[in-house]
């Protein structure tokens, strides 16, 4: 669902224990508060959902989810994503070792390149989606979802071959600089990174700080993700917002940006009960991997590709202006159950409500008319292609 300040607030106590669970903080926690962030619990962390900006920053962007979203689409937004899990995976033939747990071609990943892939289970479900970058022949750099990093790191440590060593990186922050002005800003700080293609990766110096940088992100825009030592994260963030194109952006706009870009959110659009075939993510299965299907759930996925699946993830445009949130029921014109919305909200760039969800296979074609049950009312909607806004990645 779209992350409004209210929607993002997760339950922060155990079901049978009213004692609040202490929230973890990122290295930029106090930096956010100094810049007027509205902090909320998210994935076990205190995170900024939006900012009440002042001074020069307020002159660039008046603040709030809508303005932050549009600023990222037109200029450059700075996101703190330090809650994500970062790790090194090292060892001989480390790419081949990781391939025992993912469907991607990791052995063929060249130094200086990054790839999106999935951890899958034997039933073909998705344990998590993650980024994998190759530093050199024996070292990979992983970025996993905050809500799944404990699960992921336990799974990796328990199931990788003995020669592969997983080292979680607890002393690093992760910043994302996103938007059409991200490259001009980065050119002033690290020309080497601007030479990266989309999904390029390298160990470089950014404004005098040794960092790991990829040309990637979660907004559909061109941009960079910067892994920086935690002790130097504030200094880098402070410098980035001195550039007139850049303002800090919260989780609310991060969610609406990724939804417009048609990108999945783990726990909403994909989970351990969802296969890559249903989710429209079969492109992550490497061509070579389809020769043997020798990864968890591989034979299940091959059968689904050959024989079809009962449901598909699709884009949906509700009629009118009312958004349809996650868990909204979808029904067909004949009144039969059709599926469910998994992510939904208002798309500022398209100036209207947008959603993603799973519908029956016979209703998944573009142009199919559906009905959404929103607060007891029926709202007509249409299946549409994803993404809702064009991607602007540098190829």
C-alpha positions as CSV (number, residue, x, y, z in Angstrom):
1,X,0.0,0.0,0.0
2,X,1.1,3.6,-0.4
3,X,3.0,4.7,2.6
4,X,1.1,7.6,4.1
5,X,2.3,8.6,7.6
6,X,-0.6,6.6,9.0
7,X,-0.2,3.5,6.7
8,X,3.5,3.1,7.3
9,X,3.2,2.8,11.1
10,X,3.5,-0.9,11.8
11,X,2.5,-2.7,15.0
12,X,5.5,-2.6,17.2
13,X,4.7,-5.1,19.9
14,X,4.4,-8.9,20.1
15,X,0.9,-10.2,19.9
16,X,0.9,-11.5,23.5
17,X,3.2,-8.8,25.0
18,X,2.1,-5.1,25.3
19,X,5.7,-4.0,25.9
20,X,7.0,-2.1,22.8
21,X,9.9,-3.6,21.0
22,X,12.8,-1.1,20.9
23,X,13.2,0.3,17.4
24,X,16.6,0.1,15.7
25,X,18.0,3.3,14.2
26,X,20.1,4.0,11.2
27,X,23.4,6.0,11.3
28,X,21.4,9.0,10.0
29,X,18.7,9.0,12.7
30,X,19.7,12.3,14.3
31,X,20.3,13.8,10.8
32,X,16.7,13.1,9.9
33,X,15.4,14.7,13.0
34,X,17.5,17.8,12.5
35,X,15.9,18.2,9.0
36,X,12.3,17.9,10.2
37,X,11.6,14.3,9.5
38,X,8.4,12.7,10.7
39,X,9.8,9.4,12.1
40,X,7.7,6.2,12.0
41,X,8.3,2.5,12.8
42,X,9.2,0.5,9.6
43,X,10.7,-2.9,9.4
44,X,11.8,-2.6,13.0
45,X,13.6,0.7,12.4
46,X,12.7,4.4,13.1
47,X,12.5,5.8,9.6
48,X,11.6,9.1,8.0
49,X,8.2,8.9,6.2
50,X,8.4,12.6,5.1
51,X,10.1,15.8,6.0
52,X,8.9,19.3,7.2
53,X,11.7,21.1,5.5
54,X,12.9,24.6,6.5
55,X,15.2,27.3,5.0
56,X,16.9,26.7,1.7
57,X,15.6,23.1,1.5
58,X,12.0,24.2,1.9
59,X,12.6,26.7,-1.0
60,X,13.5,23.8,-3.2
61,X,10.7,21.5,-2.1
62,X,7.8,22.4,0.2
63,X,7.9,18.9,1.8
64,X,5.3,16.2,2.1
65,X,4.9,13.0,0.2
66,X,3.4,14.6,-3.0
67,X,6.1,17.3,-3.3
68,X,8.9,14.9,-2.4
69,X,7.7,12.4,-5.1
70,X,7.5,15.1,-7.8
71,X,10.9,16.6,-6.8
72,X,12.5,13.2,-7.3
73,X,10.9,12.8,-10.7
74,X,12.2,16.3,-11.8
75,X,15.4,16.8,-9.8
76,X,17.1,14.5,-7.3
77,X,16.0,13.0,-4.0
78,X,18.3,11.6,-1.3
79,X,17.0,8.5,0.5
80,X,18.3,6.8,3.6
81,X,18.0,3.1,3.0
82,X,20.5,2.0,5.7
83,X,17.9,-0.3,7.2
84,X,18.6,-2.7,4.3
85,X,20.9,-5.6,4.9
86,X,24.4,-5.4,3.4
87,X,26.9,-8.3,3.3
88,X,30.0,-9.6,1.6
89,X,30.0,-13.2,0.3
90,X,33.4,-14.5,-0.3
91,X,35.1,-17.7,-1.4
92,X,36.3,-19.7,-4.4
93,X,33.7,-19.8,-7.2
94,X,31.5,-17.8,-5.0
95,X,29.0,-17.1,-7.9
96,X,28.5,-20.8,-8.5
97,X,28.0,-21.2,-4.7
98,X,25.2,-18.6,-4.6
99,X,23.6,-20.1,-7.7
100,X,22.6,-23.1,-5.4
101,X,20.0,-20.8,-3.8
102,X,18.9,-18.3,-6.6
103,X,17.7,-18.6,-10.2
104,X,20.0,-15.9,-11.6
105,X,23.2,-16.3,-13.6
106,X,25.6,-15.2,-10.8
107,X,28.6,-17.3,-12.0
108,X,28.6,-15.3,-15.2
109,X,28.3,-11.9,-13.5
110,X,31.4,-9.9,-14.4
111,X,33.3,-7.6,-12.0
112,X,31.8,-4.2,-11.9
113,X,28.3,-5.5,-12.6
114,X,25.2,-5.9,-10.4
115,X,22.2,-8.2,-10.9
116,X,18.7,-8.4,-9.4
117,X,17.8,-11.9,-8.3
118,X,15.6,-13.9,-5.9
119,X,16.1,-16.3,-3.0
120,X,13.6,-19.1,-3.7
121,X,12.3,-22.1,-1.8
122,X,11.6,-25.6,-2.9
123,X,7.9,-24.8,-3.6
124,X,8.9,-22.0,-6.0
125,X,8.1,-19.3,-3.5
126,X,10.2,-16.1,-3.0
127,X,12.1,-15.9,0.3
128,X,13.4,-12.4,-0.7
129,X,14.5,-10.3,-3.7
130,X,18.0,-8.9,-3.5
131,X,20.8,-7.2,-5.4
132,X,24.1,-9.0,-6.0
133,X,27.2,-7.2,-7.3
134,X,30.6,-8.6,-8.1
135,X,33.6,-7.0,-6.7
136,X,36.1,-9.5,-8.0
137,X,36.5,-13.2,-8.7
138,X,36.1,-14.2,-5.1
139,X,33.8,-11.4,-3.7
140,X,30.2,-10.6,-4.0
141,X,28.3,-7.7,-2.4
142,X,24.7,-8.3,-1.4
143,X,21.8,-5.9,-0.5
144,X,18.7,-7.5,0.9
145,X,15.4,-6.2,2.3
146,X,15.3,-4.8,5.8
147,X,12.3,-6.9,6.8
148,X,14.0,-10.1,5.6
149,X,17.7,-9.6,6.4
150,X,17.7,-11.8,9.5
151,X,15.8,-14.5,7.6
152,X,18.0,-14.2,4.5
153,X,21.4,-14.2,6.4
154,X,20.3,-17.2,8.4
155,X,19.2,-19.0,5.2
156,X,22.4,-18.2,3.4
157,X,24.7,-19.2,6.2
158,X,22.8,-22.5,6.7
159,X,22.6,-23.5,3.0
160,X,25.6,-22.1,1.2
161,X,28.5,-24.5,0.5
162,X,31.1,-24.6,3.3
163,X,33.7,-22.6,1.3
164,X,31.5,-19.6,0.9
165,X,31.7,-17.1,3.8
166,X,28.9,-14.6,4.5
167,X,29.9,-11.5,6.4
168,X,27.0,-9.1,7.3
169,X,28.1,-5.4,7.3
170,X,26.7,-3.8,10.4
171,X,29.0,-0.7,10.1
172,X,27.8,0.7,6.8
173,X,25.0,3.1,5.8
174,X,23.3,3.0,2.4
175,X,22.2,6.2,0.6
176,X,20.2,6.4,-2.6
177,X,20.5,9.4,-4.9
178,X,17.7,9.2,-7.4
179,X,16.3,11.3,-10.2
180,X,17.3,13.0,-13.5
181,X,19.7,15.3,-11.7
182,X,21.4,12.4,-9.8
183,X,24.1,12.0,-12.5
184,X,25.0,15.7,-12.8
185,X,25.4,15.8,-9.0
186,X,27.4,12.6,-8.9
187,X,29.6,14.0,-11.7
188,X,30.8,16.7,-9.3
189,X,31.7,14.2,-6.6
190,X,32.7,11.0,-8.4
191,X,33.1,11.2,-12.2
192,X,34.0,7.5,-12.3
193,X,30.6,6.5,-11.0
194,X,28.8,8.5,-13.7
195,X,30.6,6.4,-16.3
196,X,28.8,3.3,-15.0
197,X,26.0,1.9,-17.1
198,X,22.7,0.9,-15.5
199,X,23.5,-1.9,-12.9
200,X,27.2,-0.9,-13.0
201,X,29.0,-1.2,-9.7
202,X,32.4,-0.3,-8.3
203,X,34.5,0.6,-5.3
204,X,35.1,4.4,-5.7
205,X,35.7,7.6,-3.8
206,X,32.7,9.9,-3.4
207,X,33.6,13.3,-2.1
208,X,36.8,11.9,-0.6
209,X,35.0,8.9,1.1
210,X,35.7,5.3,0.0
211,X,32.3,3.9,-1.0
212,X,30.7,1.0,-2.9
213,X,28.4,2.5,-5.6
214,X,25.9,1.0,-8.0
215,X,23.9,2.7,-10.7
216,X,20.5,1.5,-9.6
217,X,17.6,2.3,-7.4
218,X,13.9,1.7,-6.6
219,X,12.2,4.7,-8.2
220,X,12.3,3.9,-12.0
221,X,14.7,6.9,-12.4
222,X,18.4,7.1,-13.1
223,X,20.4,7.1,-9.9
224,X,22.9,5.7,-7.5
225,X,23.0,3.6,-4.4
226,X,26.0,4.5,-2.2
227,X,27.2,2.2,0.6
228,X,29.3,4.3,2.9
229,X,31.0,3.7,6.3
230,X,28.5,4.5,9.0
231,X,30.9,7.0,10.6
232,X,30.9,9.1,7.4
233,X,27.3,8.9,6.4
234,X,26.2,12.2,7.9
235,X,29.1,14.0,6.3
236,X,28.2,12.6,2.9
237,X,24.5,13.3,3.4
238,X,25.3,16.9,4.5
239,X,27.4,17.5,1.4
240,X,24.8,16.0,-1.0
241,X,22.1,18.3,0.1
242,X,24.3,21.4,-0.5
243,X,23.7,20.7,-4.2
244,X,20.7,22.8,-5.2
245,X,19.0,19.8,-7.0
246,X,19.0,17.6,-3.9
247,X,16.5,17.3,-1.0
248,X,15.9,14.5,1.5
249,X,13.0,12.2,0.7
250,X,11.1,9.9,3.0
251,X,9.5,6.5,2.8
252,X,6.2,7.8,1.6
253,X,7.5,9.1,-1.7
254,X,9.8,6.1,-2.0
255,X,6.7,3.9,-2.0
256,X,4.7,5.9,-4.5
257,X,7.7,6.2,-6.8
258,X,8.3,2.4,-6.8
259,X,4.6,1.7,-7.3
260,X,4.5,4.0,-10.4
261,X,7.6,2.2,-11.7
262,X,5.8,-1.2,-11.3
263,X,8.4,-2.5,-8.8
264,X,7.5,-5.2,-6.2
265,X,7.5,-4.6,-2.5
266,X,8.4,-7.7,-0.5
267,X,5.5,-8.7,1.9
268,X,3.0,-7.0,-0.3
269,X,3.5,-8.0,-3.9
270,X,5.8,-11.0,-3.4
271,X,6.3,-13.5,-0.6
272,X,7.1,-17.1,0.2
273,X,3.7,-18.2,-1.2
274,X,4.2,-16.3,-4.5
275,X,6.3,-17.7,-7.4
276,X,8.3,-15.6,-9.9
277,X,6.0,-16.9,-12.7
278,X,2.9,-15.4,-11.0
279,X,4.7,-12.2,-10.2
280,X,5.9,-11.7,-13.7
281,X,9.6,-12.0,-12.7
282,X,10.6,-15.0,-14.9
283,X,13.1,-12.7,-16.5
284,X,15.4,-13.1,-13.5
285,X,15.9,-16.8,-14.4
286,X,19.2,-16.9,-16.3
287,X,19.2,-18.5,-19.7
288,X,21.8,-21.0,-18.7
289,X,19.9,-21.8,-15.5
290,X,16.9,-22.9,-17.7
291,X,19.0,-25.8,-19.1
292,X,18.9,-27.7,-15.8
293,X,16.5,-25.8,-13.5
294,X,18.9,-26.7,-10.7
295,X,17.9,-24.1,-8.1
296,X,15.3,-24.2,-5.3
297,X,11.8,-24.5,-6.9
298,X,13.2,-24.7,-10.4
299,X,11.1,-27.7,-11.6
300,X,8.0,-26.0,-10.1
301,X,8.7,-22.9,-12.1
302,X,9.4,-24.8,-15.3
303,X,6.0,-26.5,-14.9
304,X,4.3,-23.2,-14.3
305,X,5.8,-21.7,-17.4
306,X,4.8,-24.7,-19.5
307,X,1.3,-25.1,-18.1
308,X,0.4,-21.7,-16.8
309,X,-0.5,-20.4,-13.4
310,X,-4.0,-19.6,-12.0
311,X,-3.2,-15.9,-11.3
312,X,-1.0,-13.1,-12.6
313,X,0.4,-9.8,-11.2
314,X,-1.0,-6.9,-13.2
315,X,-1.3,-3.2,-13.2
316,X,-4.7,-1.7,-12.4
317,X,-6.1,1.8,-13.0
318,X,-9.2,2.5,-10.9
319,X,-11.8,4.8,-12.5
320,X,-12.2,8.2,-10.8
321,X,-10.0,9.5,-8.0
322,X,-10.4,7.2,-5.1
323,X,-7.3,5.0,-4.5
324,X,-7.6,1.2,-3.8
325,X,-5.3,0.1,-1.0
326,X,-3.6,-3.2,-0.4
327,X,-6.0,-6.1,0.4
328,X,-8.9,-4.5,-1.6
329,X,-11.0,-7.3,-3.1
330,X,-11.3,-7.5,-6.9
331,X,-14.4,-9.0,-8.6
332,X,-15.2,-9.8,-12.2
333,X,-18.1,-8.2,-14.1
334,X,-20.1,-11.4,-13.5
335,X,-19.7,-11.0,-9.7
336,X,-17.2,-13.9,-9.2
337,X,-14.0,-13.4,-7.2
338,X,-11.2,-12.2,-9.4
339,X,-8.2,-11.5,-7.1
340,X,-6.8,-8.9,-4.7
341,X,-4.9,-5.6,-4.7
342,X,-1.4,-6.0,-3.2
343,X,-0.2,-2.4,-3.6
344,X,-2.2,0.7,-4.3
345,X,-2.4,4.4,-3.8
346,X,-2.2,7.8,-5.6
347,X,0.3,8.2,-8.4
348,X,1.4,11.8,-8.3
349,X,3.2,11.6,-11.7
350,X,0.1,10.2,-13.4
351,X,-2.3,12.3,-11.3
352,X,-4.6,9.5,-10.4
353,X,-5.0,6.3,-8.5
354,X,-2.9,3.3,-9.4
355,X,-2.6,-0.3,-8.1
356,X,-0.9,-3.7,-8.6
357,X,-2.5,-7.0,-7.7
358,X,-3.1,-10.6,-8.7
359,X,-6.0,-11.6,-10.8
360,X,-7.2,-14.8,-12.4
361,X,-5.4,-15.8,-15.5
362,X,-8.5,-15.3,-17.7
363,X,-8.7,-11.7,-16.5
364,X,-5.0,-10.7,-16.8
365,X,-5.1,-9.2,-20.4
366,X,-4.6,-5.5,-20.8
367,X,-7.9,-3.7,-21.2
368,X,-9.9,-6.2,-19.1
369,X,-12.5,-4.5,-17.0
370,X,-12.7,-5.3,-13.3
371,X,-14.5,-4.1,-10.1
372,X,-12.8,-3.1,-6.9
373,X,-14.7,-3.2,-3.6
374,X,-13.5,-0.1,-1.7
375,X,-15.2,0.6,1.7
376,X,-18.3,-1.3,0.6
377,X,-18.5,0.5,-2.7
378,X,-17.8,-0.9,-6.2
379,X,-15.3,1.1,-8.2
380,X,-14.7,0.1,-11.9
381,X,-11.1,-0.4,-12.9
382,X,-9.0,-1.6,-15.9
383,X,-6.0,-3.9,-16.3
384,X,-3.2,-1.8,-17.7
385,X,0.5,-2.4,-18.7
386,X,3.2,-1.9,-16.1
387,X,5.0,0.4,-15.4
388,X,2.6,3.3,-14.9
389,X,5.4,5.8,-15.7
390,X,8.3,5.0,-18.1
391,X,11.6,3.9,-16.6
392,X,14.5,6.3,-17.1
393,X,17.5,4.0,-16.5
394,X,20.7,4.7,-18.3
395,X,21.5,1.8,-20.7
